[in-house]
Each structure stands twice: as structure tokens, then as C-alpha cells.
């Protein structure tokens, strides 16, 4: 074991598209509509989920999507984001 705990996530910076989502490792995730156009959404990518931060504020969490072997694209959508309701 290392003497200090290391981070258990990978951090990436992604833009939010005008479609209201963002891509991480070729998987499309939805984002709250208020974030459309943001250029620097900070993602903490864990093994089983991801957390999205705007500045220091957690704005959404998703289960982590996994790529498919048959070539189809994977989308992880929270429909509450699309219709403006708060979860």
C-alpha cells in the first residue's frame, strides 16, 4: 500500500454541448439545461459513477456508462435534465 491515499478517480474537463450533454470516453451523458454552453465542466470519473462539477459545486451524478462491443453508441440520460425538473 502507498504511504498516502491516492485519488480513486480520473479528472477530465469537458464542454457541455448545445444539445445539453457532454462526452466522456465516447459515452454521452446528459447535463442540466442550465449548463448548456459551459466550456469547463469538471468530471470526476470513478469506476462505477461520475460526478460533474461546475467550479466547486456538484451539479450532477450519473452511473458510469460502458462501451458496447457491437459498435452502437452508449447514452446515459437523466430525463429530469431534459424537462427541467429537479431531482
Residue pairs with C-beta under 8 A, 6 or more apart in sequence:
8 46
8 47
9 44
9 45
9 46
9 51
10 44
10 45
11 42
11 43
11 44
11 45
12 24
12 42
12 43
12 45
13 40
13 41
13 42
13 43
14 22
14 23
14 24
14 41
14 43
15 22
15 38
15 39
15 40
15 41
16 22
16 31
16 35
16 36
16 37
16 38
16 39
16 41
17 23
17 36
18 36
18 37
20 30
20 31
20 32
20 33
20 35
20 36
20 81
20 82
21 28
21 29
21 30
21 31
21 77
22 28
22 29
22 31
22 41
22 43
22 52
23 29
24 43
24 45
24 50
25 45
25 67
26 67
26 73
26 74
27 64
27 65
27 66
27 67
27 74
27 75
27 76
28 73
28 74
28 75
28 76
28 77
29 50
29 52
29 60
29 62
29 65
29 75
29 76
29 77
30 60
30 62
30 75
30 76
30 77
30 78
30 79
30 81
30 82
31 38
31 41
31 52
31 59
31 60
31 81
32 59
32 60
32 81
33 81
33 82
33 84
35 41
35 54
35 59
38 54
41 52
41 53
41 54
41 59
42 52
42 53
42 54
43 50
43 51
43 52
43 53
44 50
44 51
44 53
45 64
46 64
47 64
48 63
48 64
49 61
49 62
49 63
49 64
50 61
50 62
50 64
51 58
51 60
51 61
52 58
52 59
52 60
52 61
52 62
53 59
60 78
60 81
62 76
62 78
63 76
64 76
65 74
65 75
65 76
66 74
67 74
68 74
78 87
80 86
80 87
